[in-house]
Amino acid sequence: FAEVAQAQLPTAIAKVLHERVATWLEPRLHEPGRLAAHWRAAGRDAAAVPHLLNAAMLAWHAARAEETFDFHAQAAQITLAQGLPDQAFAHWFDNAEAMSEIGTAAQTAECLRQLEPLARTDAQALRLQFVRAVLRAAQGDVDAGFSEVGSMLADAIALGDTRIEAECRFASANRATADGDFDEALQHL
């Protein structure tokens, strides 16, 4: 019934009502995806971004790939529209990481397509290279993917990118463990 009532409201009134609901919900315990939807319906996309990211994290932890992808994508699109390409890159990168864990190779590839035009710094280029390597492994070329990830460690350290450094160490340790070389695995941790 709520959808029918909403559809009959003039847009200006609906925006005011959505903003009032969002304002009321924000300081209370709320479901972040629903709050983000109210902010967006109120025309306040920037206010929705932190809630979209919280919703994406909750969906990721619950292994709900489609919702995770959608919430991250919305946050990235909003920040890019606001002229914040570095933040949009960060949101697409988080999305790629999530999709590499719970999504499909096609979803990770879509994240890669969105990341490519946004990469402007050396650190972003390294993260782009990382996503390509993870995607290569996900698409079946596991040896090449792991080899590429392992070769990024020195660059990650040089750039101070602790997240990629940790991912490289983790991937190298996993690979060594899979090969039965536990001494090698321990050196990466």
CORJO-V521321 format. One line per field, one symbol per residue. phi: phi as a letter, one per 20 degrees, with the letter a starting at -180 (. if undefined). A space follows every 50 residues. Layout:
# CORJO-V521321
phi=???
This chain:
# CORJO-V521321
phi=.ffffffeffgffffffffffffffgfdfbeffffgfffffendgfffgf fffffffffgfelefffggffffffffffffemdffffgffffgffffff ecddfffffffffffgfefcdffffffffffgfffgffeoefffffffff fegfffffemefffgfffffffffffffenefffgffee
